[in-house]
Amino acid sequence: MRHLILRLIINALALFAATQVGIAGLHFDGDWKTLVIVALIFGLVNALVRPLLAFLTCPLIALTLGLFLFVINAAMLALTGWIAQQLNLGFVVDGFWAALLGALVVTLVSWAMTLLVGDAHERRR
């Protein structure tokens, strides 16, 4: 349970960072509670839809030596944006390039935060 909450916080911070970098077409107008809800949606989309999409596009992923995973990540961010718009949460992803650049930022921030938190968790053990 603790890991899921930590993952949710990391996703929320990564999504917030992506909206603050200044990517045209990626906006968030809301408070932290709303951002946590968007992060929860993002986590669910990544847990439920991403594995299926990765499985279906496995030959394309292999052909591009894994670079197609960036397109899948962009699609997951775009799907999160679409769901958030349907729920009027104030998280907007307009277009493929905004989704791709936003997904890159989310990936980098999430990776860095996981490294930091993972190191702190290992030190406590």
Backbone as numpy.savetxt, mean C-alpha at the origin, in Angstrom:
# Nx Ny Nz CAx CAy CAz Cx Cy Cz
-1.77 -11.00 16.98 -2.60 -9.80 16.98 -1.73 -8.54 16.98
-0.67 -8.60 17.77 0.23 -7.45 17.86 0.88 -7.15 16.50
1.22 -8.22 15.79 1.83 -8.06 14.47 0.86 -7.40 13.49
-0.41 -7.78 13.54 -1.41 -7.19 12.64 -1.61 -5.70 12.91
-1.63 -5.33 14.17 -1.79 -3.91 14.52 -0.56 -3.12 14.07
0.61 -3.70 14.27 1.85 -3.05 13.82 1.86 -2.90 12.31
1.43 -3.93 11.59 1.35 -3.88 10.14 0.37 -2.80 9.68
-0.75 -2.67 10.40 -1.75 -1.65 10.08 -1.17 -0.25 10.26
-0.44 -0.03 11.32 0.18 1.27 11.57 1.23 1.58 10.51
2.03 0.59 10.16 3.05 0.79 9.12 2.38 1.13 7.79
1.32 0.42 7.43 0.60 0.72 6.20 0.02 2.13 6.22
-0.54 2.52 7.36 -1.11 3.87 7.47 -0.03 4.94 7.28
1.11 4.74 7.91 2.20 5.71 7.76 2.74 5.73 6.33
2.83 4.58 5.71 3.31 4.51 4.33 2.33 5.18 3.37
1.04 4.96 3.57 0.04 5.62 2.72 0.05 7.13 2.93
0.20 7.54 4.18 0.28 8.97 4.47 1.51 9.59 3.79
2.64 8.91 3.87 3.86 9.41 3.24 3.68 9.53 1.73
3.01 8.55 1.13 2.79 8.60 -0.32 1.93 9.79 -0.72
0.98 10.16 0.12 0.13 11.31 -0.21 0.84 12.63 0.05
1.86 12.62 0.88 2.57 13.86 1.22 3.77 14.15 0.33
4.21 13.18 -0.45 5.38 13.36 -1.30 5.12 14.36 -2.42
3.89 14.50 -2.83 3.55 15.45 -3.88 3.31 14.79 -5.23
2.86 13.56 -5.21 2.55 12.86 -6.45 1.22 13.38 -6.97
1.24 13.87 -8.20 0.01 14.37 -8.80 -0.97 13.22 -8.99
-2.17 13.39 -8.50 -3.20 12.37 -8.63 -3.36 11.48 -7.41
-2.58 11.73 -6.38 -2.68 10.94 -5.15 -2.97 11.91 -4.01
-4.19 11.84 -3.47 -4.63 12.80 -2.46 -5.28 12.10 -1.29
-5.17 12.74 -0.13 -5.88 12.26 1.05 -6.40 13.47 1.81
-7.71 13.52 1.99 -8.35 14.59 2.76 -9.13 13.95 3.89
-8.49 13.82 5.02 -9.16 13.20 6.14 -8.27 13.21 7.37
-8.74 12.57 8.42 -7.99 12.52 9.66 -7.30 11.17 9.81
-6.64 10.96 10.93 -5.89 9.73 11.16 -6.80 8.51 11.28
-7.98 8.70 11.82 -8.91 7.57 11.92 -9.29 7.07 10.54
-9.55 7.99 9.65 -9.90 7.63 8.28 -8.72 6.97 7.59
-7.51 7.47 7.86 -6.32 6.88 7.27 -6.11 5.44 7.74
-6.43 5.17 8.98 -6.33 3.79 9.49 -7.34 2.89 8.78
-8.52 3.41 8.50 -9.52 2.63 7.76 -9.02 2.35 6.34
-8.42 3.36 5.70 -7.86 3.16 4.36 -6.72 2.14 4.42
-5.90 2.20 5.46 -4.81 1.22 5.62 -5.37 -0.18 5.82
-6.47 -0.29 6.52 -7.12 -1.59 6.70 -7.62 -2.13 5.36
-8.23 -1.27 4.57 -8.68 -1.66 3.23 -7.48 -2.08 2.38
-6.40 -1.32 2.45 -5.19 -1.63 1.70 -4.63 -2.99 2.12
-4.63 -3.26 3.41 -4.15 -4.55 3.90 -5.03 -5.70 3.44
-6.33 -5.50 3.47 -7.25 -6.55 3.00 -7.11 -6.81 1.51
-6.97 -5.73 0.74 -6.79 -5.87 -0.71 -5.50 -6.63 -0.98
-4.43 -6.29 -0.27 -3.15 -6.98 -0.47 -3.20 -8.43 -0.01
-3.99 -8.72 1.00 -4.08 -10.09 1.51 -4.99 -10.97 0.67
-6.05 -10.39 0.09 -7.04 -11.19 -0.62 -6.89 -11.18 -2.14
-6.63 -10.01 -2.71 -6.62 -9.88 -4.16 -5.22 -10.09 -4.75
-4.22 -9.54 -4.10 -2.85 -9.57 -4.64 -2.34 -10.99 -4.91
-2.52 -11.96 -4.00 -2.03 -13.31 -4.30 -2.68 -13.94 -5.53
-3.97 -13.70 -5.69 -4.67 -14.22 -6.86 -4.14 -13.59 -8.14
-3.97 -12.28 -8.12 -3.46 -11.57 -9.29 -2.02 -11.99 -9.60
-1.22 -12.17 -8.56 0.16 -12.62 -8.78 0.18 -14.03 -9.37
-0.71 -14.89 -8.91 -0.78 -16.25 -9.44 -1.19 -16.24 -10.92
-2.19 -15.43 -11.24 -2.69 -15.39 -12.62 -1.67 -14.79 -13.59
-0.82 -13.91 -13.08 0.16 -13.26 -13.95 1.57 -13.81 -13.73
1.67 -14.98 -13.16 2.97 -15.58 -12.85 3.89 -15.66 -14.09
3.40 -16.08 -15.25 4.31 -16.09 -16.41 4.82 -14.70 -16.78
3.97 -13.70 -16.66 4.39 -12.33 -16.96 5.40 -11.81 -15.94
5.20 -12.19 -14.69 6.16 -11.82 -13.64 7.52 -12.44 -13.94
7.51 -13.72 -14.32 8.77 -14.40 -14.65 9.41 -13.80 -15.89
8.61 -13.47 -16.90 9.13 -12.90 -18.14 9.79 -11.54 -17.91
9.24 -10.76 -16.99 9.79 -9.43 -16.72 10.75 -9.43 -15.54
11.13 -10.63 -15.09 12.06 -10.79 -13.96 11.55 -10.09 -12.69
10.27 -10.14 -12.49 9.67 -9.60 -11.27 9.22 -8.15 -11.36
9.55 -7.46 -12.44 9.17 -6.05 -12.54 7.67 -5.85 -12.65
6.95 -6.86 -13.14 5.50 -6.74 -13.24 4.85 -6.65 -11.86
5.56 -7.04 -10.82 5.03 -6.90 -9.45 4.77 -5.44 -9.11
5.56 -4.52 -9.70 5.29 -3.10 -9.48 3.93 -2.70 -10.05
3.59 -3.28 -11.19 2.28 -3.01 -11.79 1.18 -3.58 -10.90
1.40 -4.77 -10.34 0.41 -5.36 -9.43 0.25 -4.49 -8.19
1.37 -4.00 -7.64 1.29 -3.10 -6.48 0.52 -1.83 -6.81
0.74 -1.31 -8.01 0.00 -0.12 -8.45 -1.49 -0.43 -8.55
-1.82 -1.61 -9.06 -3.23 -2.00 -9.18 -3.87 -2.13 -7.79
-3.13 -2.63 -6.82 -3.67 -2.77 -5.47 -3.91 -1.39 -4.84
-3.01 -0.45 -5.10 -3.21 0.91 -4.59 -4.39 1.57 -5.29
-4.51 1.35 -6.59 -5.64 1.92 -7.33 -6.96 1.32 -6.85
-6.98 0.01 -6.59 -8.19 -0.63 -6.07 -8.54 -0.09 -4.69
-7.53 0.12 -3.86 -7.76 0.72 -2.55 -8.35 2.11 -2.70
-7.82 2.90 -3.62 -8.35 4.23 -3.88 -9.79 4.19 -4.36
-10.11 3.23 -5.22 -11.48 3.10 -5.72 -12.43 2.74 -4.59
-12.05 1.77 -3.77 -12.91 1.38 -2.64 -13.08 2.55 -1.67
-11.99 3.26 -1.41 -12.06 4.41 -0.50 -12.98 5.49 -1.06
-12.96 5.70 -2.37 -13.86 6.69 -2.97 -15.30 6.25 -2.85
-15.55 4.95 -3.01 -16.92 4.45 -2.89 -17.45 4.64 -1.47
-16.56 4.60 -0.50 -16.94 4.78 0.91 -16.78 6.23 1.39
-16.45 7.14 0.46 -16.25 8.57 0.76 -15.23 8.79 1.89
-14.07 8.15 1.77 -13.05 8.27 2.79 -12.01 9.35 2.50
-12.06 9.94 1.32 -11.15 11.04 1.02 -9.79 10.61 0.51
-9.61 9.35 0.18 -8.36 8.85 -0.38 -8.58 8.64 -1.86
-7.81 9.37 -2.69 -8.04 9.36 -4.13 -6.76 8.99 -4.86
-6.88 8.06 -5.78 -5.77 7.69 -6.67 -6.29 7.89 -8.09
-5.77 8.92 -8.77 -6.22 9.25 -10.12 -5.19 8.79 -11.15
-5.41 7.68 -11.77 -4.58 7.25 -12.88 -3.49 6.26 -12.52
-2.97 5.64 -13.59 -1.97 4.60 -13.44 -0.66 5.13 -12.88
-0.19 6.27 -13.39 1.11 6.77 -12.95 1.09 7.21 -11.50
-0.01 7.78 -11.07 -0.14 8.13 -9.65 -0.13 6.87 -8.80
-0.80 5.82 -9.28 -0.82 4.55 -8.54 0.57 3.92 -8.52
1.28 3.96 -9.64 2.60 3.35 -9.71 3.60 4.08 -8.82
3.63 5.39 -8.91 4.55 6.16 -8.07 4.17 6.05 -6.60
2.88 6.09 -6.32 2.41 5.93 -4.95 2.77 4.56 -4.39
2.64 3.53 -5.21 2.98 2.18 -4.77 4.47 2.06 -4.49
5.29 2.73 -5.28 6.73 2.73 -5.02 7.05 3.38 -3.68
6.41 4.51 -3.40 6.63 5.19 -2.12 6.14 4.33 -0.97
4.95 3.76 -1.11 4.40 2.90 -0.06 5.34 1.72 0.19
5.85 1.12 -0.86 6.76 -0.02 -0.71 8.03 0.38 0.01
8.64 1.50 -0.39 9.88 1.94 0.24 9.69 2.31 1.71
8.63 3.04 2.00 8.38 3.45 3.39 8.03 2.23 4.24
7.22 1.36 3.72 6.85 0.15 4.45 8.08 -0.72 4.72
8.94 -0.86 3.73 10.16 -1.64 3.89 11.06 -1.03 4.96
11.25 0.29 4.90 12.11 0.97 5.89 11.53 0.85 7.30
10.24 1.07 7.42 9.60 0.97 8.74 9.68 -0.46 9.29
9.50 -1.44 8.43 9.59 -2.83 8.86 11.01 -3.15 9.33
12.01 -2.62 8.63 13.39 -2.81 9.08 13.62 -2.20 10.45
13.12 -0.99 10.65 13.28 -0.32 11.94 12.58 -1.07 13.05
11.35 -1.43 12.81 10.56 -2.11 13.84 11.10 -3.52 14.06
11.52 -4.18 12.98 12.09 -5.52 13.11 13.35 -5.51 13.94
14.21 -4.49 13.75 15.43 -4.38 14.54 15.09 -4.15 16.01
14.12 -3.29 16.27 13.71 -3.03 17.66 13.13 -4.28 18.29
12.37 -5.03 17.52 11.76 -6.27 18.02 12.85 -7.31 18.32
13.86 -7.41 17.47 14.94 -8.35 17.68 15.77 -7.96 18.91
15.98 -6.67 19.14 16.75 -6.21 20.30 16.03 -6.57 21.59
14.70 -6.55 21.59 13.93 -6.86 22.79 14.03 -8.33 23.16
14.23 -9.16 22.20 14.32 -10.61 22.44 15.62 -10.86 23.10
